[in-house]
Amino acid sequence: MKTINLKKYYYPICKKDTFVEVPDEVADAIVEENRAEDANDAKQHYHCYSLDASPGMENHFPEQAVSPEDILMEKETEREQEAARALMMERLREALATLTPRQASCLHARFWEGKPFKEIAEAEGFTTSAAIVTVRNAIIKLQKYYIRRGWMEPPKEKAICTKTTPPKRNRKRTSAKKS
């Protein structure tokens, strides 16, 4: 058994002289690790000419100091995001007020409660396809309201939620053959 001073090997952690008896193998391993660390430090010191040239400098300072400007910019960004969210919620409430009660309840059940169309239809007392159409019409109505108010740009492409009928096929009429 060897007696080692913990302050010698673990100084930042152990600041007072603390003597501990450890097995010979453990003491040898601690001494060998300390020698390897000292050799690595000497090697880096020898090959580095300045603080900027150290290849591991970023590892020595893991936490960067935050400047007061960064803190102010972060707080300003948070305030802007909160104001934008409040404006968005106000606009959404205004737009939802234009929906019929049936559309509003179906939309709420679908997107806020996450219910499938089948459950919505059972709760409201109509078919699944009627629930789908009601939610689609509510979305279209909200979209048109947002576009009319200038809160949203009209879509450049035809979206899935449109009320257009598919184009009719132009079939050539074949005349009946005379026999």
C-alpha positions in Angstrom: 0.0 0.0 0.0 1.2 3.5 -0.9 0.2 6.8 0.5 -0.5 9.5 -2.0 -1.4 13.2 -1.6 -4.7 13.9 -3.5 -3.8 17.6 -3.8 -0.8 16.7 -6.0 -2.8 14.8 -8.6 -6.3 16.4 -8.3 -5.6 20.0 -7.4 -8.6 21.8 -8.8 -10.9 19.3 -7.1 -9.0 18.7 -3.9 -7.4 22.0 -2.6 -6.1 20.7 0.9 -3.5 18.2 1.6 -5.3 14.9 1.8 -3.3 11.7 2.2 -4.9 8.4 1.2 -3.6 4.9 1.2 -4.2 3.0 -2.1 -3.0 -0.3 -3.5 0.4 -0.2 -5.4 -1.3 -0.8 -8.8 -3.6 2.2 -8.3 -0.8 4.5 -7.2 1.4 3.4 -10.2 -1.5 4.0 -12.6 -2.1 7.5 -11.1 1.6 8.4 -11.4 1.8 7.1 -14.9 -1.3 9.1 -16.0 0.1 12.2 -14.4 3.4 11.8 -16.3 1.6 11.3 -19.6 -0.5 14.4 -19.0 2.6 16.4 -18.1 4.4 15.1 -21.3 1.5 16.1 -23.4 1.4 19.6 -21.9 5.1 20.0 -22.5 4.8 18.9 -26.1 2.0 21.3 -26.8 3.9 24.1 -25.1 7.0 23.4 -27.2 5.1 23.3 -30.5 2.8 26.3 -29.9 4.2 29.8 -30.3 1.2 31.7 -29.3 -2.3 31.3 -27.9 -3.8 31.6 -31.4 -1.6 28.7 -32.6 -2.8 26.1 -30.1 -4.7 23.4 -31.9 -6.9 22.7 -28.8 -7.5 26.2 -27.6 -11.3 25.9 -28.1 -11.3 23.0 -25.7 -9.6 25.0 -23.0 -12.5 27.5 -22.9 -15.7 25.5 -23.5 -18.1 28.4 -22.5 -17.9 31.6 -24.4 -18.7 34.8 -22.5 -22.0 36.3 -23.7 -21.7 40.0 -24.5 -24.3 42.5 -23.3 -25.2 43.2 -26.9 -26.0 39.5 -27.5 -28.2 39.4 -24.4 -30.1 42.5 -25.5 -30.6 41.2 -29.1 -31.9 37.9 -27.6 -34.4 39.6 -25.4 -35.5 41.9 -28.3 -36.0 38.8 -30.5 -38.0 37.1 -27.8 -40.2 40.2 -27.5 -40.7 40.4 -31.3 -41.6 36.7 -31.4 -44.1 37.1 -28.5 -45.7 40.1 -30.3 -46.0 38.2 -33.6 -47.6 35.3 -31.8 -50.1 37.6 -30.0 -51.0 39.2 -33.3 -51.3 35.8 -35.0 -53.6 34.6 -32.2 -55.8 37.7 -32.4 -56.2 37.3 -36.2 -57.0 33.6 -35.8 -59.7 34.4 -33.2 -61.2 37.0 -35.6 -61.1 34.6 -38.5 -62.7 31.8 -36.5 -65.5 34.1 -35.5 -66.6 34.1 -39.2 -67.2 30.3 -39.3 -70.5 28.7 -38.7 -70.9 26.8 -35.4 -70.7 23.5 -37.2 -67.5 24.4 -39.0 -66.0 25.8 -35.9 -66.7 22.7 -33.8 -65.5 20.3 -36.6 -62.3 22.4 -37.0 -61.7 22.5 -33.3 -62.2 18.7 -33.0 -60.0 17.9 -35.9 -57.0 20.2 -35.2 -57.1 21.0 -31.5 -58.3 17.7 -30.1 -56.8 15.6 -32.9 -59.9 13.5 -33.5 -60.2 11.5 -36.7 -63.1 12.4 -39.1 -65.0 9.3 -38.1 -65.2 10.4 -34.4 -66.2 13.9 -35.4 -69.0 12.6 -37.6 -70.3 10.4 -34.8 -70.2 13.2 -32.3 -71.9 15.7 -34.6 -74.4 13.2 -36.0 -73.5 13.2 -39.7 -71.5 11.1 -42.1 -67.7 10.9 -42.3 -67.6 12.5 -45.8 -69.8 15.4 -44.5 -67.2 15.9 -41.7 -64.4 16.0 -44.2 -66.2 18.4 -46.4 -67.1 20.6 -43.4 -63.5 20.8 -42.3 -62.3 21.5 -45.9 -64.9 24.3 -46.3 -63.8 25.8 -43.0 -60.2 25.9 -44.1 -61.1 27.4 -47.4 -63.2 30.1 -45.7 -60.3 30.9 -43.3 -57.9 31.1 -46.2 -60.2 33.4 -48.2 -60.7 35.6 -45.1 -56.9 35.9 -44.6 -56.4 36.7 -48.2 -59.1 39.3 -48.2 -57.6 41.0 -45.2 -54.1 41.0 -46.7 -52.7 38.8 -44.0 -51.8 36.1 -46.5 -50.7 35.9 -50.1 -53.0 34.0 -52.5 -51.5 30.6 -53.3 -49.7 30.5 -56.6 -50.8 27.0 -57.4 -54.1 25.4 -57.0 -54.1 23.8 -53.5 -55.7 20.5 -52.6 -58.4 22.3 -50.7 -60.2 23.9 -53.6 -63.8 23.6 -54.8 -63.1 23.1 -58.4 -64.5 20.2 -60.3 -62.2 18.1 -62.4 -62.1 19.0 -66.1 -64.5 17.2 -68.4 -63.1 14.8 -70.8 -63.4 15.7 -74.4 -64.3 12.4 -76.0 -64.8 12.2 -79.7 -68.2 11.1 -80.5 -68.2 8.3 -82.9 -71.0 8.2 -85.3 -72.9 5.0 -85.6 -71.6 3.0 -88.5 -74.1 2.5 -91.3 -74.4 -1.0 -92.4 
